[in-house]
Amino acid sequence: MDNSHAPGLAGRKEWIALGVLMLPLLLVSMDISILYFAIPYVSQDLEPSATQQLWILDMYGFVLAGLLITMGALGDRIGRRKLVLAGAAVFGAASVAAAYAHSADALIGVRALLGLGGAALMPSTLALIRNLFHDAKQRGRAVTIWTGVMTTGISLGPVVSGLLLEHFWWGSVFLINLPAMVLLLMLVPFLVPESRTQSDAEEGSEGAREGAREGARDPFDLVSAALSLTALLTVIYGIKEWARHGFAPVPALAVVVGLALGYVFVRRQKRLTHPMIDLELLGRRAFGGPVFANVLAMFATVGMAVFLTQYLQSVQGLSPFEAALWSLVPASGVIVAAPTAAFLAQRVDRAYVMGGGFLFAAAGFSWLTQIRTDSALSFCLSAGALYVGGLVAAMTLANELAIGAAPPERAGSAAAVLESGQELGGALGMAVLGSVGAAVYSREMADALPADVVAALPGGEADAVRETLGGAAAAAARLPSEAGDSVLAVARDAFSHGMGLASVGAAVVMVTAAIFSFVVLRGTAGRATSKAGDGPEGGDLARAQTGVLE
């Protein structure tokens, strides 16, 4: 592809730059799940307490989610390429420190630094797509790649972890980040142009340049940054604790406090001349609508991922590495869904294609409502391929629509809002769907567990058997073979029923997302075209919202 023959189109350099930017995105998303299989080895080496172990797992995601908005706004201000380079340096250094951490507290602290580096990388990679690809069709393809890499990374984390742990010590799951970060630091300065609010504004009118100069002189709003960080951290913490332990005063209070701080944050943004979040942009259906659609998509994706992993290991009896490999099979649905969605989006309103993707996901979750302990492995994986394909098709179009609707100078903040919504949706899905499955499991275990088996267990173990499938498997291993088999059979049935009922909830949410897409997002591209200005920036916005994926 040669820019000299196709003005406005990205050339070979831009596509190579996209490939380089996808490396950190893959690793940042992998780090969300890469410790799932490594934590037993970490526990043997560092001997963390139960609380420390939870923080080792959760600290990265908490800091990542809490800093996305702040880092998106900072990238708009100081330059997104500069922030990518800084994030890569922090992420690489923290990866080395995590690999050689000698205590649980040190690992928790380094995981927080990894979250800081990841938060600097994620919104900037998506925002730079807005700067690299000015043609709407090419940008659509680039966003498709971005979405696929992000979702693949989350699924690939356990696989890479399992493979490395078969040959190396647990620190290797962190050291794998280092070569990619070094490559990023070497190539980005040559391949990726700088992009920030002031430089974008200088291409426009004298008034725009003056506004950019005034914005550059304003100090960075640390109060808004602290409010957004604290609000997201407390809400997500409360939701995760609620999902893990059930309703309790402290998690409920955390959610309430987080929502209150979020309200204060929004009120502050309304009064600022240069807000961290453009509330007017968020109010546009072409941006706010896709953000909400992505919240619903991640609700189902993350909420059901926990069930799928446990089902493959604890019900189907696969080893962790085998389960991780088989869990990649549902990603095959993306191979069909992504190009099909792109083809259809050229011919019909993207709102209908998004809604269709959500309906396919609803069909996949409906399929899973029929899952049983003795279901064939292909039954579960086929349903997974159906709902994953539908979700990725819908999320790709939602991301492309949202980024296309954002003005270039606010691309970093827009990407951060989009990704923060995804993090929040994932936490909500884990809490709500996880609670549904846990409630079904506990009720059935209380009713079906044989009384003589309960009597043979110590009090603490009996409670663990009733609470989780993992607790039942651990207790069964210490019982006589017949009693242990009885406990496992009841626990697997209860878990499968809980998974089926959680799938009902996911299917309902997907139908809601489909209706939302059909009703709220329908026709937004047409209205954007009619309202876009005649100048370069207005024409670009029109093309961005009417452009389709190739």
N, C-alpha and C positions, 0 to 999 in steps of 0.2 A: 504494500500500500504506500503510495507516494503522495505527499502533501502537495507537491508541485502540480499534480494532475487533478487533485481533489481538494480545492480550498475549503478550509474549515474542518477537514477530516483528520483524525489522528493517524500518524504514520507508525513505522516500525518502532521508533524510539519510544513512543508513548505506550505501545503494547508491551514492550520489554519492561518499561518502568512499572506498568501494572503488575507484571509477573513478580518483580522484585518486591513491590508493596504487599503482595499476597503472602510472602514468606512470614513476616511478623504476625499477620492476621491469623494465619494457620496455627502458629505456635501459641499466640495469646489465647485463642479459643481452646486449643488442646490443654493448656494449663488449668482450665476450669475442671477437667475430669481426669487429668493424668495421674493424680494421687490415689484414685479409687482403689487400685490394686497394689499400690506401693505402700499404703499406710500400715499394713501389718509388719513390713520390714522396718519402716521408720519407728514403729512402736517397740520393736525388739532392740533397736540400736539406741534410741534416745529416751525410751521409757517415759513417755508423756503421761500425765494424768488423763482421765476421761475428758475433763474440760479442755485441757491443752490439745488433745487430739482433735476435738471438734473445731477449735480455733485454727489448727493447722490446715484443716480442710476448708474452712469457711472464710478465713481472713482474706485470701486472694480475691474471691468473688465480691466480698463486702467492699473492699477498697476500690476495686475496679468499677463497680456499679456507682459508688458514691462520688467518684471523681470524674465521671464521663462528662457531665455538663460543664464542670469547671475547666477541664482540659479542652473541650470543644471551643469554649469562648476564648481561652488562652491562645489556641491555635489561630483563630480568626484574627487575634490581635498581634501576636509576635511573629506569625508565619507558621504554616502547617508543616512545611518541610523541616523547618528548624525544630519543631516539636517532635516530629517523627524521629529525627536524629537523636534528640535528647532522650526520648522514650526508649529507643534501641539501646543507647548506652546504659541507661538505668536497668533495663530488663536483662541485658547481657551480664552486667556486673552482679545483679541480684541473683541470677541463675547460678553463677559460680559460688556465691556465698551460700545459697540454699543447698547446693550439692555437698558442701563441706561443713554444714552447720553441726555443732557439737552439743547442742542442747535444744530442748523443745521450745524454750522461749526465744532462742536465736532464730530458729526456723520460722516461728510465728512472725517475728519482726521482719525477716527477709521476705516472707510471703506478702507482707504489706507493701514492701518495696516493689515486688513483682507486680502487684496490683496497680501501683503508681505508674510504673513503666507501661503496663498494658493499657491503662486509661489514656496515656498520652498517645499511644499508637493507634488504637481502634478508631476513634472518630476522625483522626487525621487521614487515615488510609481511605476512608469512604469520602471525606470531603475533597481530597486531592483528585478523586475520580471526576468530580464536578469541574475541576480546573484542567485536567488532562484531556477530557473528552467533551468537546463543545457540541458535537453533533448528537442529537437525541437518540438516534438508533444505535450509534456506537456506545453511547453512555449506557443505554439499556443492556447491551451485551456485557459491558464492564461490571455493571451492578449485579447481573446474573452470576458472573464469576465470583464477585465479592460474597454474595449470599451463599453460594455453594461452598466456598472455601470456609466460611465461618461455621456453617452447620456441619460440614465434614470434619472440621477440627475437633468439635465437641465429641463426635462419635469416634474419631481416630485416637483420641487421648488414651483411653483404656487399652487399645490394641498396641500402640507404641509402648505403653507402660509394661504390658504383659510380655512383649517381645524383649525389651531391654532387661527386665528383671530375671529372665531365664538365663542371662549371660553375665550381667553386671550387677553392681550394688545399687541401692535405691537412689543415690545421688545422680546416676546416669540419666534419670528422667528429667533432670534440670539441665545438665550439661548439653543435651541435644539442642538446646536453644542457642548456644553460643555461636556456632558457625553461621547460622542464618543472620544473627544480629551483626556479626562482623561484615558479612557480605552486604547487608543493608547499609551500614555506615560507609562502606567503600563506594557503592554504586549510586545511591540516591543523590548525592551532590551533582553527579554528572547527567543523570537521567530525568530527574524530577524538578520542574521549575518551582521557584518559591511562590507561595500564594497566601495572601493575607488581605484584610479589609482595606488597608490604606492603598496598597498597590492596585487593587481592583477599582477602587473609587477614583484613582487618578486617571483612569481611562475615560471617565465621564466628564461631567460639567465642572465648572469652577466651584460651584456650590458643593458638589460632591467631594471635591478635593479638600475644600475648606472644612467640611464636616469630618473627613477622615483625619485631618491634622488636629482638629479639636479632640476627636476621640482618642488619638494617639497620646495627647497630653494628659488625658484623664488617668488617674491611678486605677490599677486593676481593683475591682470591687471585691475585696477580701471578705466582707460581711456576707455578700450573696454566695460566694464560694463556700463559706462555712455553713451557711443555712442549707444549701443544696446538698452538701456532703452529709450533714447531720440528719437531715430529713430522710434521705434515701437509706442511709445506714440503719436508722432506727426502725423504719417501716419494714425493710427487708429482714432485719434481725428478728423483729417481732413475728413476722409471717413464718420464717423458718423454724423458730422455736415453737410456735403454735403447731406447725406440721409435725415436728419431732416429738413433742411431749403432750400435745393436746392443749385445751384452753387452760390458761393460768393467768393470774393478775399481771405479772411482769411483762410477758409478751404482749398482752392486750394494751397495757399502758404504753409500751414502746411504739405500737402502731398509732395510738392516739396522739402521742407526743410528736411522732414523725409527721403525721398529717397536719397537725397544728403548725409545725415549723414550715412545712410545705406551703401552707396558706400564707404565712408571713413572707416567705420567699416570693410568692406570686404577687402579693401586694407591693413588695419592694420593687419588683421588675416594672410594674405599671408606672412608678414614679420616676424611674431613672431615665436619663437622656440616652444612655448607651447600655441597655439592659443585657444581662447574660443570656436570657432567652427572649426571643422575639415573640411576644404573645399574640401580636397581630398575625404573624405567620402561622403560629399554632392554631389560630382560629380559622384559617382557610381550610376548606374541605379537601383541597388537593394536597395539603400537608398533614393537618390534624387527623383527617380520616385515615390515611395509611398508617399513621402512628398508632391509632387505636386498633386498627386491624392487626398490626404486628403484635400488640399486647395480647390479643386473643389467640393469635397463632402460637406465640411462645408459651402461653398458659397451657395449651394442650400438649405442645412438644415436650417441655420439661416435665410437666406433671405426669405424663405417661412413660417417660424414659426410665424413671426409677422402677416402675413395675416391670417393664420389658427386661431390664438387666437382671432383676431378681428372679423373674420367671425362668429365664434361660439357665441361670446357675442353680437355683434352689429347687425348682420344680422339674425342669428337664434334666437336671443333673450334669450339666456341662462344667468343665473346668473354667476358671476365670478367663484364660487366654482363648479357649474355644468359644466361650460365650461372647467375648469381645469381637472375635472374628465373625461369628454368625450375626452379631448385631449390626454389622456393616451391610448385610444383605438388603435390608429395607432401603438403603440409599440407592439401590438399583432403580427404584421408582423415579428418582430424579432424572435418570438418563432419558426416560420417555416423557416425563411431565414437563421438564424445562423447555425443550424445543417445541413441544406441542403448545405450551402456553405462549411462547414467542410467536409461533405461527398464527395462532388465533388472535393475538393482540394486534397484529397488523390489519385485521379485518373487522373486528368488533371492538366496542368500548371495553377498555381494560377492566372496568368495574365488573362486567359480566364474566370475564376470564378469571378474575380474582374470586368472585363468588363461586364459579364452577370449581376452582381449586379447593375452596373450603368445603364444598359439598362432597368432593371426592375424599377429602380427609374425614368428613363425617361418616361416609360409607365405610372407610377403613376402621374407624373406631366402633361403628355399629357391628362390624364383623367380629371385633375383639370381645364384644359383649357375650359371645357364645363360647368363649375359650373355657376349656376344662383342664383338669390335671392330666388327663390322658390324651389331650389333643396332640396331633402330629406337629412336629417342629415346623413343617412347611405351612401349617395353618396360621401360626403366629407370625411367621416372617412375611407371608403374603399379605396379611392384613397390614403389617408394618410398612411394607413397600407402598401400599395404596395410600395410607394416610401421610407418609413422609413425602411422597410425590406431590400430593395435593397441597400440602403445607408449603413446600419449597416453591412451587409454582406461584402460589398466592403471595408469599413473602417477597419473592423476587420482584414482582410487579409493584407491590406496595413500596418497597425500597426505592425503585426507580422513579415512581411517581412522586414520592416525597422529596428526594434529592433534586429532581428536575424542577419542582415547585419552589425550592429555596433559591434566593438570589446568591450569586457567587460569593459575595462578601460575608455571608452568614452561613456558608456551607458547613463549617466546623461545628457551630452551635446546633445547626439542624441535624447533622449526623449524630451528635451527642444526645440530643433529645430522642431521636429514633432508637438509639441503642439503649438508653436508659429505660425507655418504655418496654423494650424487649426483656431487660433484666428484671423489671418489676413484674411483667407478665409471667416470666419463668418462676419467680418466687411465689406468686399467687397460685400458679398451677400446682407447684409442689405442695403448698399448704392445703389448698381446697381438695384436689384430687387425692393427695396423700392421706388426708384426714378421712375421706370417704372410704378408701380402701382399708385403712387402719381400723375404722369403726366396724366395718363388716367382718374383718378378720377377728377382732376381739370378741364380738358377739357370738360368732359361730364357734370359736374355740371354747368359750365359756359354756356353751350348750352341748357341744359334741365331744369334748375331751373326756375320756373315761375316768370315773371317779377313783378307781384303784391306781391309775397312773398319776393322777394329781396327788394322791396320798403318798406316793413313793418319791415325790420330788420335794426338795427343801422349799421353804416359802418363797425365797427370792427367785429360784428357778421356775417355780410354777407361774409366777407373775411374768417372767420373761417369755415363757412359752405362750402365754395368752396375748402378749403385746406384739411380737414380731416373728416372722418366719425364721429369721436367723437365730433367735433365741430358742425356738423349737428345735431347730437342727442341732444346735449345740447341746441341748438337754437330751435329745434322742441318742446322741453318740455316747452318753454316759449311762444309759439305761440298758437293761437286757434286750437282746435283739428283738423279741416279739413286742415288748412294750415300746421300744424305740421306733419300730416300724409303724405301730399304731399311732404314735404321736405325729410322725412325719406325714402319714396319710391324711390325718385330720387337718394338719396345718397346711398342707399343700392344697387341699380342697378349699379351705377357708380363704387362702391367699388368692386362688384362682377366681373365686366368687367375688372377692373384693376388687380384683383387677377388672372383672367384667362390669361391676357397677360403676367403678371409676370411669370406664370407657363410655358408659352411658352419659356421664357428665361431660366428658370431652366431646362427644358427638353433639350434645345440645349446644355447647359453646361454639362449635364449628358451624352449625346451622344458623346460630345467631350472627356469626361473622359473615356468613354468606348473605343473609338478609340485609345486614348493614352495608355490605359492598354493593348489592343491587340497588338499594334505596338511596343511600347517602352519597356514594361515590359516583353514581351514574351521571354522565354528562359533564363532569368537572372539567375535562379536557376542552370541551367545546366552549364553555364559559371563559376559561382561561385565555383561549385564543381570541375571543371577541374583546376581552378587556386588556390584552397586552398592548403595550405601546408600539409605536412605529420605529423607535430607535433600536440600536443594536441590542441593548439589554432587554427591552420589552419583547423584541422579536425572538431573542433567545429563550425567554421564559415561555413564550407561546409555543415555540418548537419543542421545548422540554416537556410541556404538558400534553402536546398532541402527538409527539413522537412515539414510535412503537418499537418493540424489540424485533430484531431480525433473527 
